[in-house]
Amino acid sequence: MSTDEQKTARIPRRVIWLALAGAVGGFLFGFDSSVVNGAVDAMKDEFALSEAVTGFAVAVALLGCAAGAYLAGKVADRYGRIPAMKLGALLFLISAIGTGFCFSVWDLIFWRLVGGLGIGLASVIAPAYISEISPRHVRGRLASLQQLAITTGIFAALLSDALFATSAGGAHQAFWLGIEAWRWMFLAAAVPAVLYGVIAFTLPESPRFLVVQGKEDLARKVFDSIAPDEDTDRHLREIREAIEEDQLAGRKGSLRGKAFGLQAVVWIGITLSVLQQFVGINVIFYYSTTLWKAVGFQEKDSLTISVATSVTNILVTLVAIALVDRIGRRPILLAGSIGMAVSLGAMALAFASAKGTGSDITLPGAWGPVALVAANVFVISFGASWGPLVWVLLGEIFPARIRARALGLAAAAQWIANFAITLSFPVMAAGSLPLTYAMYALFAAASFFFVMYKVPETNGMSLEQAETLFVPKGSVKV
């Protein structure tokens, strides 16, 4: 191997480490959002909660996520990406301890809300930071680490829940130090929270943020350290030009524009985020018990099935990481939309044949296996496409001066959409499960046409080049 080839081979190791470290926030995101699954029944019994209050206690974290995502952009643009990471780690740690030692449903809800703020911060800062420190030829793969970290966090949370519950003889049983197992499930989140905080102190600030702040010397040092064989002067020049064009356009970092009060590119990011949730992916993770029971599984096996599903999510995310910089963003998103639409349509047909009502239903004949296969095809289609690639695009399409804030608004929209789907599914399913899945299939079909007509290919471009693709013809850069 030549000297130049050795240098090229060394670059990814440094950048991959920074991307992995930044993605730890995604791990916390997945862990904290899923750890409640194993504790729900024990929490309900502990505080004698009604169904409605239980549902709100679980879903309230999503509202905190929306608020945290929105605030993340302001914090990151004013103080930097790294301080925002440190704040997110602190919120995670406080939430883990607070929920673990909560004494009533009201402080449980409060600490869940605090944890949601931390998740919201992490959901914005990780993709923004990773995209800004990644060389263009590997940016898609590195940005996909955010989704890989999220799915790994989900897996770790579900596995730790299972281990605590099994070791204690039940989530409501006393475990170490006489503390109930369900409380240990929450307290376990303190470990990755501390790790995330420690890592944040070792990371360099985003070079693009430094340029925006007028600290080009520091930005040059960061660029030289993470990509020594790339043209640092060109990177700095592209960022300066993007900033100057923003200022000439009179926006100075504003999200405002002529498209219903926002810049068109911001609406594209919001729509990508909302469609990612409106296909109903979290229904599979939050409300899958009815499906598994309908095809013959016992309720006690649901946690094992959830863990297996989370492993599938990790594996297909690895597939997306391997392909995103080779075949591009658009082909993967379009293929994923087709797979989701077909599989959700199959689930709608299967449940149209269901016998029984409410949660007491069965699927006759071959419809049970059809529903089971369709659900897994849906998870694979989503996990290999819209799961990771939406985060890749959100990190690429926004101009540097508004990236964190625009990403924060798009992520907030994602969490609100998640909240809406999470709360609406039980009511909609009680009315008509086939129509519910058919609606998700329509959103999956809509996602295909949205990508086809509104989302250009950004593969292989610098961030400054990618953002120019979203400019309406005859107008200034958005």
Disulfide bonds with the S-S distance in Angstrom:
none
